[in-house]
Amino acid sequence: MNTSALGLVFLVACGSGSSAPPTAPPTAADWSEAVAGLRVSLAVPATVSASTKEVEATITLRNDTDEPMRVLVVRPEIFRANISSLRVWQADHVVSLQPDPHPHGYLVTEDDFPQIAPHATYSYKQTLRIDGALATPGDYEVELLLENQNKRWPGGVQTLDGPTKPLFGGTDVPGMWVGKLTSQRRRFSVRA
């Protein structure tokens, strides 16, 4: 188990509210290149008020293979740092990487591994916080960074929240996607 996976077991749960998600399905141009048979598309509102604290991004994953595929999408989004992260650019530099890492409080379960049928999609929501550098009116771009480097979760790691449990019998997760994937950048504007 690498340090990214170990970091998952040291996390703290909390919820957050956000605005209504975009509803348009991805077009052909919205999809990333495939990595190990998986593609990603990211949708965010085109314009955001600077007084808005959070907006909901819609992330859609597409299994381009002929076999079922599992992906790691930790249910409490606050624990997705280094797994499903939103990187925000202004001009040529990064101004925000979200969510912030959390040290402990959540133990991954089998429910955090949704299965995507062959040639099907799976969508989930993730909050884009409009604060700090993003509270300044201007034009930005956001992209999703998706990563998983583990095929198995054998359990037995001692954490501040107790020992981890073996998932999927402690053997390789059937059809587990492994790789690093970056979505197309999506433009959005923060307006006063």
ROPA-230048 format. One record per atom (N, C-alpha, C): x, y, z; residue in three letters. Coordinates in steps of 0.1 Angstrom, whole numbers, plus 5000, padded with zeros to 4 digits. Layout:
N
XYZALA ...
END
This chain:
192
500949885000MET 500050005000MET 500950125000MET 500750224991ASN 501550344990ASN 501050445000ASN 501850555001THR 501450665010THR 500150735007THR 499750734994SER 498450794991SER 497350714997SER 497450574996ALA 496450495003ALA 496450505018ALA 497650505023LEU 497750515038LEU 497150645042LEU 497350755034GLY 496750885038GLY 495250875039GLY 494650785032LEU 493150775032LEU 492750735046LEU 493450655053VAL 493050595065VAL 493250695077VAL 493850805074PHE 494050905084PHE 493251035082PHE 491951025079LEU 491151135074LEU 490051165084LEU 489551285084VAL 488451325093VAL 487151365084VAL 486051315088ALA 484851335080ALA 484051465084ALA 483651535075CYS 482651645077CYS 481951675064CYS 480751735065GLY 479951765053GLY 480151905048GLY 479651925036SER 479552065031SER 478452075021SER 477852195021GLY 476752215011GLY 477252284999GLY 476552284988SER 476952354976SER 475752384967SER 475952454957SER 474952504948SER 474552394938SER 473452414930ALA 473052314921ALA 474052284910ALA 474152154906PRO 475152114897PRO 474752144883PRO 475852154874PRO 475452164859PRO 474852034855PRO 473952044845THR 473151924841THR 473451874827THR 474151944819ALA 474451904805ALA 475351784805ALA 474951674797PRO 475851564796PRO 477151604788PRO 478251524791PRO 479451554783PRO 479351534768PRO 479951624761THR 480051604746THR 481351534743THR 481551494730ALA 482751424726ALA 484051504730ALA 483951634728ALA 485151714731ALA 485451734746ALA 484551694754ASP 484651714769ASP 485551604775ASP 485751494769TRP 486451374775TRP 487951394774TRP 488551344784SER 490051334784SER 490451214775SER 491751214773GLU 492351094767GLU 492150974776GLU 492050854771ALA 491850734780ALA 493150694786ALA 493150654799VAL 494250604806VAL 493750474812VAL 494350364808ALA 493950224812ALA 492450204810ALA 491950254799GLY 490550234796GLY 489550334803GLY 490050424810LEU 489150524817LEU 489250664812LEU 488150734810ARG 488150874806ARG 487450954816ARG 487651084817VAL 486951174826VAL 486551294819VAL 485451344824SER 484851474819SER 484551554832SER 484751684831LEU 484451774843LEU 483551884838LEU 482551914846ALA 481652024842ALA 481452124854ALA 481652254852VAL 481452354862VAL 480552464856VAL 479952544865PRO 479152664860PRO 480152754853PRO 479652824842ALA 480552914834ALA 480753044842ALA 479853084850THR 479953214857THR 479553184872THR 480353244881VAL 480153234895VAL 480153364902VAL 479253394911SER 479353524918SER 480453514929SER 481153624931ALA 482253624941ALA 481653604955ALA 480353634957SER 479653614970SER 479253464972SER 479353384962THR 479053234963THR 480253174970THR 480053094979LYS 481153024987LYS 481552894981LYS 480552824974GLU 480852694969GLU 480052664956GLU 480552594947VAL 479752544935VAL 480052404934VAL 479152334927GLU 479252184926GLU 479852154912GLU 480952084911ALA 481452034899ALA 480851894897ALA 480651864884THR 480151724881THR 481251654874THR 481651544879ILE 482751454874ILE 482051334868ILE 482351304855THR 481851184849THR 482951104844THR 482950974848LEU 483950874844LEU 483350784834LEU 484150744824ARG 483650654813ARG 484550534812ARG 484050414813ASN 484750294811ASN 484650254796ASN 485850264790ASP 485850234775ASP 486250094773ASP 486350014783THR 486749874781THR 485549774780THR 485849654777ASP 484749554776ASP 484549474789ASP 485149524800GLU 485049454813GLU 484549554824GLU 483949514834PRO 483549604845PRO 484849664852PRO 484749784856MET 485949854862MET 485449914875MET 486349904885ARG 486149974898ARG 487050094899ARG 486550204905VAL 487350324907VAL 487250364921VAL 488250434926LEU 488250474940LEU 487650624940LEU 486450634946VAL 485850764948VAL 485450764963VAL 486250824971VAL 485950824986VAL 484750904988VAL 483750844995ARG 482450914996ARG 482451055002ARG 483051065014PRO 483151205019PRO 484251285011PRO 483751375004GLU 484651444994GLU 485851515001GLU 485651555013ILE 486751625020ILE 488051535021ILE 487851405019PHE 489051315020PHE 489551275006PHE 489251344996ARG 489651304982ARG 490951364978ARG 491651444987ALA 492951494983ALA 493851384978ALA 494551414967ASN 495451324960ASN 494751204954ASN 493451194954ILE 492651094947ILE 491851154936ILE 491051254940SER 490151324931SER 490251474935SER 491251544929SER 491551684933SER 491151784922SER 490751894926LEU 490452004916LEU 491652104917LEU 492252124905ARG 493352224904ARG 492852344896ARG 493052464902VAL 492552584896VAL 493652664891VAL 493552714879TRP 494552794872TRP 494052934870TRP 494953034871GLN 494653174866GLN 495853214858GLN 495653244845ALA 496653264836ALA 497553134835ALA 498853144839ASP 499753034837ASP 500152974851ASP 499453004862HIS 499852954875HIS 498652894882HIS 498952794891VAL 497952734899VAL 497652824911VAL 496352854913VAL 495952934925VAL 495252864936VAL 494852734933SER 494152654943SER 494252514939SER 494352424949LEU 494252284948LEU 493352234959LEU 492252164955GLN 491252134965GLN 490851984963GLN 490451914974PRO 490351964988PRO 491651964995PRO 491752035006ASP 492952025015ASP 493051885021ASP 494251835023PRO 494451705029PRO 493951715044PRO 493451605049HIS 493051585063HIS 493751475069HIS 494251485082PRO 495151385087PRO 494551255092PRO 493251245096HIS 492651125101HIS 491151135102HIS 490551015105GLY 489151015108GLY 488250935099GLY 488750885088TYR 487850805079TYR 488650685074TYR 487950575075LEU 488550445071LEU 487750405058LEU 488450385047VAL 487850345034VAL 487150215036VAL 485950205029THR 485150085029THR 484950045014THR 484349925012GLU 484049884999GLU 483049974991GLU 482350044999ASP 481350144992ASP 482150254985ASP 483350274988ASP 484150384982ASP 484750334968ASP 484350224963PHE 484850164951PHE 483650134941PHE 483050234936PRO 481850214927PRO 482350134914PRO 481450054909GLN 481849974897GLN 481150034885GLN 481850044874ILE 481350104862ILE 481249984852ILE 480049964846ALA 479849864836ALA 480649894824ALA 480949794815PRO 481649814803PRO 480949924794PRO 481650014789HIS 481150124780HIS 480050204787HIS 480050214800ALA 479050294807ALA 479750414815ALA 479050494821THR 479550604828THR 479150604843THR 479850674851TYR 479550694865TYR 479850844868TYR 478850914874SER 479051054878SER 479051074893SER 479751174897TYR 479751214911TYR 479951364912TYR 479651424924LYS 479851564926LYS 481051594935LYS 481651704933GLN 482651754941GLN 482651904942GLN 482851954954THR 482752094957THR 483952174953THR 483752284946LEU 484752384942LEU 484552504951LEU 485452524960ARG 485252644970ARG 485752764963ARG 484852874964ILE 485153004959ILE 485653084971ILE 486853074974ASP 487453154986ASP 488953174983ASP 489553244992GLY 490953274990GLY 491253344977GLY 492153294969ALA 492453354956ALA 491253354946ALA 490353264948LEU 489253254939LEU 488153354942LEU 488153424953ALA 487153524957ALA 487453654949ALA 488553664942THR 488853784934THR 488253764921THR 487453854916PRO 486853844903PRO 487853824892PRO 487553744883GLY 488453714872GLY 488153594865GLY 488953554855ASP 488753434847ASP 489753324852ASP 489253204853TYR 489953084858TYR 489752964849TYR 490552864851GLU 490352734845GLU 490452634857GLU 489752524856VAL 489752414866VAL 489952284859VAL 490652194865GLU 490852054859GLU 490751954871GLU 490351834868LEU 490351734878LEU 491551644876LEU 492151614888LEU 493251514888LEU 492751394895LEU 492751284888LEU 492251154893LEU 493451054894LEU 493650994906GLU 494750904907GLU 494450784917GLU 494950674913ASN 494950554922ASN 496150464918ASN 496950424927GLN 498050334925GLN 497950204931GLN 496850174938ASN 496650044945ASN 495649954939ASN 495949824939LYS 494949724934LYS 494349644946LYS 494949654958ARG 494449584969ARG 494549664982ARG 493649634991TRP 493549695004TRP 493549575014TRP 494649525018PRO 494749405027PRO 494349425041PRO 494249555046GLY 493949585060GLY 495149555069GLY 494849575082GLY 495849555092GLY 496749675095GLY 496549795089VAL 497349915091VAL 496749985104VAL 497550005114GLN 497050075126GLN 496950225123GLN 495850285126THR 495650425124THR 495150485137THR 495050615137LEU 494450685149LEU 493050655151LEU 492350595141ASP 490950565142ASP 490750415142ASP 491750335145GLY 491650195146GLY 492350125134GLY 492449995134PRO 493049925123PRO 492149925111PRO 492849925099THR 492049915087THR 491549775085THR 490449765078LYS 489849635075LYS 490249585061LYS 490449455059PRO 490749405046PRO 489449435037PRO 489649485025LEU 488549505016LEU 488649405004LEU 487549364999PHE 487449264988PHE 488349144992PHE 488249095004GLY 488948975008GLY 490448995010GLY 490949125009GLY 492349145010GLY 493149114998GLY 492449064987THR 493149034975THR 492949154965THR 493449144953ASP 493249244943ASP 491749274941ASP 491449404940VAL 490049444938VAL 489749414924VAL 488649334921PRO 488349294907PRO 488149414898PRO 488849424887GLY 488749534878GLY 489149664882GLY 490049674893MET 490449804898MET 491249884888MET 490750014886TRP 491550104877TRP 492750154885TRP 493850154878VAL 495050214884VAL 495650304873VAL 495950424878GLY 496550524869GLY 496450664874GLY 496850754865LYS 496750904867LYS 496050964855LYS 495051044858LEU 494251094847LEU 493951244850LEU 493951324840THR 493651474841THR 492551504831THR 491551574836SER 490451614827SER 490851734818SER 490051764808GLN 490151884801GLN 489952004811GLN 490652114808ARG 490452234817ARG 489052294813ARG 488352334823ARG 487052404821ARG 487252554826ARG 486852644817ARG 486852784821ARG 485652824829ARG 485852914839PHE 484752974846PHE 485253114850PHE 484253204852SER 484553344856SER 483953364869SER 484653434878VAL 484153484891VAL 483853634889VAL 482553664891ARG 482153804889ARG 481653874902ARG 481954004903ALA 481554074915ALA 480054084917ALA 
END
